[in-house]
Amino acid sequence: MHIGCQGAPAPEETGPVRILLEAEGLGVAYLPDGCAQVELGDHPLELACELIETTETPPGPPGTIRLELGEPVESHIELADVSALDVIGEEHRTLFEALPGGEFLGVGGQLIHGPFGPSRYTRGRFRTEDGATLQRIRLFMVHPTANRLVTLVYDHPVVDNADSAARINNHLLILLESLRTSDDLQAEAADSATTGEPATN
């Protein structure tokens, strides 16, 4: 599952760079290969990502990943149980169909386990102002210290299913695994400082 955006700036660097999002209580321990941080973006974290050529996949056009935080809610957010799929589907269908030319493509059946517990994803398509069609993947989980959703939104040009799967595996799932609480990220940075590794951004 992958999503890309036309006109996204090409990544300038990749590799292990720590990003602290202290106001959100989150951090990123490292970036996926092919992704670079967009400075002064409109979201707490925004990345420009291009699919790097491997023996399994050809290179892919640039896309963008951004982090969104949902509003805190009082009721329990259920993601793990299969009974949540219908509720998630209806909520996300509304999100996608509200977009220009929006089309909801469904909820991924596989439950994904990340550092903050269970995660799920939905997919859809929409049109940009210039008429281009983009695919959007929304990978979401519950915030580790608050009852609110954390969502990684990946927009990318529609290519094919193999391209989409590679973007999920090589970008979204890698970024998911690198998420930390801000406290944990600062502790990791302090530990690595004693071994001479790069400091937190």
PyMOL commands that set and color helices and strands:
alter all, ss='L'
color gray80, all
select helices_A, chain A and resi 22-24+84-97+161-178+182-193
alter helices_A, ss='H'
color red, helices_A
select strands_A, chain A and resi 19-21+26-28+35-37+46-49+63-69+103-107+112-114+117-127+133-142+149-157+179-181
alter strands_A, ss='S'
color yellow, strands_A
deselect
rebuild
show_as cartoon
